[in-house]
Amino acid sequence: MGWGLVLAFWMAASTGCVGLVREWVETEETIELSTTGIATVAAVTDNGSIRGAAADTDDEPLHVRVRIRAGGINESDAAACRDAIEVITPTSGDAAEVQEIRWQWKQPKQPTWQANVSYEITMPARLALRATTHNGEIEAEGLRSTCHLETHNGQISVHGATGALEAESHNGSIDANSDAEHVVLHTHNGEIDAELASSTTLSGEVITHNGNVDVSLSTDVSVDLECRTHNGRVESELELTDQRKKGRKALAGTLGQGGKTLVVRSHNGSVSLDGSVSSSPSRKR
């Protein structure tokens, strides 16, 4: 790093300024990967969005569109940042059944560099998706298998996930439309809007600390419901039997034949339930 960059970094650090990046460069690349023997796609980035969408057929390869936005204190510094970013695609697992997609620095990261790396993944719907980012949105569209989605700062949107669905955001809303029989939706700061279309059994948790929770179910499902809010109201249009709790802030009862438990909770926000979902997911737009 040149003396000019050293001086700029020292001045920024001494004055408390963190906005070192002045110039950005952007590039795109497309990666094609075989899906032979692959059961799960695991995509990881620090800063950037991740989108996984179903391909037209289950025997297509993976197509990964990578968008890199690299920043530095000037144009040459930003270009050096871009050239230091490497997207890698190893396989892992006992039988190499996990296809990883992640990026790394090819050389030590300089203090003036910032990187935003996003993925758009077109994949066979039969494959499971694990997507993790620290700062960015996550979207899963049309996938039939298990989805495990986690972001620290960003919204999560899901349409599909027949096997099981786990979605967690610390700061962001969750919008889910799925017929999975096991669902875990957690956010600390954000609303949750969930259409859960399983027509057999259902279990899991739909929980936010700060925000409203709206859950729509199929009236054909059998589930025990445990609903609560600390600061807000619980409202339900469902015809429940064996109501163990019924009040402004809590509701517990059985839908259908009951069985497994779905917990729906908000600490600061209202909880709303209805039976407006058909037995298969219908996209809300």
C-alpha positions in Angstrom: 0.0 0.0 0.0 1.4 3.4 -1.0 2.2 6.3 1.4 -0.8 8.2 0.2 -3.1 5.3 1.3 -1.2 4.9 4.6 -1.7 8.7 5.3 -5.3 8.6 4.3 -6.0 5.6 6.6 -4.1 7.2 9.5 -6.1 10.4 9.1 -9.4 8.6 8.9 -8.5 6.5 12.0 -7.3 9.5 14.0 -10.5 11.5 13.2 -12.9 8.7 13.7 -13.9 8.6 10.0 -14.7 5.2 8.6 -15.7 6.3 5.1 -12.4 5.4 3.4 -14.0 4.0 0.3 -14.2 6.6 -2.5 -14.3 4.6 -5.6 -16.1 1.3 -6.6 -15.6 -1.1 -9.4 -18.1 -3.8 -10.4 -17.7 -7.1 -12.2 -19.9 -10.1 -13.0 -19.0 -13.7 -13.8 -21.0 -16.9 -14.4 -20.0 -20.2 -13.0 -21.5 -23.6 -14.1 -21.2 -26.6 -11.8 -22.2 -30.2 -12.2 -25.0 -31.4 -9.8 -24.0 -35.1 -10.1 -23.9 -36.5 -6.6 -24.9 -33.2 -5.1 -27.6 -33.0 -2.5 -27.1 -29.5 -1.0 -25.9 -26.1 -2.2 -24.2 -24.1 0.6 -23.6 -20.4 -0.3 -21.8 -18.0 2.0 -20.9 -14.3 1.7 -20.1 -11.6 4.2 -21.7 -8.6 2.5 -24.1 -9.3 -0.3 -27.4 -10.9 -1.3 -28.1 -14.5 -2.1 -30.9 -15.8 -4.4 -31.6 -19.4 -5.0 -34.2 -20.2 -7.7 -35.4 -23.4 -9.2 -34.2 -24.4 -12.7 -36.6 -25.7 -15.3 -35.6 -29.4 -14.8 -34.0 -31.4 -12.1 -31.0 -32.6 -14.2 -29.6 -29.2 -15.1 -26.3 -28.0 -13.8 -25.9 -25.2 -11.3 -25.6 -21.7 -12.8 -24.1 -19.2 -10.4 -24.1 -15.5 -11.4 -21.6 -13.7 -9.2 -21.7 -10.0 -8.8 -18.6 -8.4 -7.2 -18.6 -4.8 -6.0 -15.1 -3.8 -4.8 -14.2 -0.5 -3.2 -11.1 1.4 -2.4 -9.8 4.9 -1.7 -9.2 5.5 -5.4 -9.7 3.7 -8.8 -6.5 1.8 -8.7 -7.1 0.7 -5.1 -10.6 -0.4 -5.9 -9.2 -2.4 -8.9 -6.6 -4.0 -6.6 -9.4 -5.0 -4.2 -11.4 -6.6 -7.0 -8.4 -8.5 -8.2 -7.8 -9.8 -4.7 -11.3 -11.4 -4.5 -11.6 -15.1 -5.5 -14.8 -17.1 -5.7 -14.2 -20.8 -4.8 -16.5 -23.8 -5.3 -15.2 -26.8 -3.3 -17.3 -29.8 -2.4 -17.6 -31.2 1.1 -19.3 -33.8 3.2 -18.6 -37.5 3.6 -19.6 -38.2 0.0 -18.8 -34.8 -1.4 -22.5 -34.2 -1.5 -22.4 -30.5 -0.6 -21.5 -28.0 -3.3 -20.0 -24.9 -1.6 -20.0 -21.4 -3.1 -18.0 -18.8 -1.2 -15.3 -16.2 -1.7 -12.0 -15.4 -0.1 -9.1 -12.9 -0.3 -6.2 -14.1 -2.4 -3.9 -11.8 -0.4 -4.2 -9.9 2.9 -7.1 -7.5 2.9 -6.0 -3.9 3.0 -7.7 -1.4 5.5 -9.1 0.7 2.6 -10.8 -2.2 0.9 -14.5 -3.1 1.0 -16.2 -5.9 -0.9 -19.8 -6.9 -1.6 -20.2 -10.3 -3.3 -23.7 -11.5 -4.3 -24.9 -14.7 -5.8 -27.8 -15.6 -8.0 -28.1 -19.4 -8.1 -30.2 -21.3 -10.5 -30.4 -24.9 -9.2 -32.5 -28.0 -9.6 -35.5 -27.7 -7.2 -34.7 -31.1 -5.7 -31.5 -29.8 -4.0 -31.4 -28.3 -0.5 -30.2 -24.8 0.0 -28.1 -23.4 2.8 -27.6 -19.6 2.4 -25.7 -17.4 4.9 -24.8 -13.7 4.7 -24.0 -11.1 7.3 -25.3 -8.1 5.5 -27.8 -8.8 2.7 -31.1 -10.2 1.6 -31.8 -13.8 1.0 -34.5 -15.1 -1.4 -35.5 -18.7 -2.2 -37.9 -19.3 -5.1 -39.5 -22.6 -6.2 -37.2 -25.0 -4.3 -38.8 -28.3 -3.1 -36.2 -29.5 -0.7 -35.0 -28.1 2.7 -34.0 -24.5 3.0 -31.8 -23.1 5.8 -31.4 -19.3 5.4 -29.6 -16.9 7.7 -28.7 -13.2 7.5 -27.7 -10.8 10.2 -29.0 -7.7 8.5 -31.5 -8.2 5.7 -34.9 -9.5 4.6 -35.7 -13.1 3.9 -38.2 -14.1 1.3 -39.2 -17.7 0.6 -41.6 -19.4 -1.8 -41.3 -23.2 -1.7 -39.2 -25.3 0.7 -41.3 -28.5 0.8 -38.9 -30.5 3.0 -38.3 -28.2 5.9 -37.7 -24.4 6.3 -35.5 -22.6 8.7 -35.0 -18.8 8.3 -33.3 -16.4 10.7 -32.7 -12.7 10.5 -31.5 -10.5 13.3 -32.6 -7.3 11.7 -35.1 -7.8 8.9 -38.5 -9.1 8.0 -39.4 -12.6 6.9 -41.9 -13.4 4.2 -42.5 -17.1 3.8 -44.9 -19.1 1.6 -44.3 -22.8 2.1 -46.0 -26.2 2.5 -43.1 -27.6 4.7 -44.3 -29.6 7.6 -41.5 -28.2 9.9 -41.0 -24.4 9.9 -38.7 -22.3 12.1 -38.9 -18.5 11.4 -37.0 -16.2 13.7 -36.2 -12.5 13.6 -35.2 -10.1 16.3 -36.3 -6.9 14.7 -38.8 -7.3 11.9 -42.3 -8.5 10.9 -43.1 -12.0 9.9 -45.7 -12.8 7.2 -46.1 -16.6 6.8 -48.4 -18.6 4.6 -48.0 -22.2 5.8 -49.8 -24.5 3.4 -49.1 -28.0 4.8 -52.4 -30.0 4.7 -51.2 -32.8 7.0 -49.1 -31.9 10.1 -47.2 -28.8 11.1 -44.6 -28.0 13.8 -42.0 -25.3 14.6 -41.7 -21.7 15.7 -42.7 -18.3 14.2 -41.1 -15.8 16.5 -40.1 -12.1 16.4 -39.0 -9.9 19.3 -40.0 -6.6 17.7 -42.7 -6.7 15.0 -46.1 -8.1 14.1 -46.6 -11.8 13.1 -49.2 -12.8 10.6 -49.7 -16.5 10.0 -52.1 -18.1 7.5 -52.7 -21.8 7.7 -54.6 -24.5 5.7 -57.8 -25.5 7.5 -57.0 -29.1 6.6 -53.8 -29.1 8.8 -53.7 -30.8 12.2 -51.6 -28.8 14.7 -51.6 -27.6 18.3 -51.1 -23.9 18.5 -49.3 -21.9 21.2 -49.6 -18.1 20.6 -48.5 -15.3 22.8 -47.5 -11.6 22.8 -46.3 -9.4 25.6 -47.1 -6.0 24.1 -49.8 -6.4 21.5 -52.9 -8.5 20.8 -53.5 -12.1 19.7 -56.3 -12.3 17.1 -57.5 -15.5 15.4 -60.1 -16.4 12.8 -59.4 -20.2 13.2 -62.0 -22.6 14.7 -60.0 -24.2 17.4 -61.0 -27.0 19.7 -59.6 -27.8 23.2 -58.8 -24.1 23.8 -56.5 -24.1 26.7 -55.8 -20.4 26.6 -57.9 -17.6 25.2 -57.2 -13.9 26.0 -56.0 -10.7 24.6 -52.4 -11.7 24.8 -52.4 -15.5 24.6 -54.2 -18.3 22.7 -53.7 -22.0 22.8 -55.8 -24.7 21.1 -56.1 -27.5 18.6 -56.7 -27.2 14.9 -57.9 -30.4 13.2 -56.7 -33.5 15.0 -53.8 -31.7 16.7 -50.5 -33.4 17.2 -47.3 -31.5 16.9 -47.0 -27.9 18.1 -46.5 -24.6 16.3 -45.4 -21.7 18.5 -46.3 -18.2 17.3 -44.9 -15.4 19.4 -44.0 -11.7 19.4 -42.6 -9.7 22.3 -43.5 -6.3 21.0 -46.2 -6.7 18.4 -49.5 -8.3 17.5 -50.1 -11.9 16.5 -52.7 -12.7 13.8 -53.9 -16.1 12.6 -56.3 -17.2 9.8 -57.2 -20.2 7.7 -57.0 -18.5 4.3 -54.3 -20.7 2.7 -55.1 -23.5 0.1 -53.4 -26.8 0.4 -50.6 -25.8 -1.9 -48.5 -22.6 -1.8 -49.8 -19.7 -3.8 -47.5 -16.8 -4.4 -48.5 -13.6 -2.8 -47.7 -10.6 -4.9 
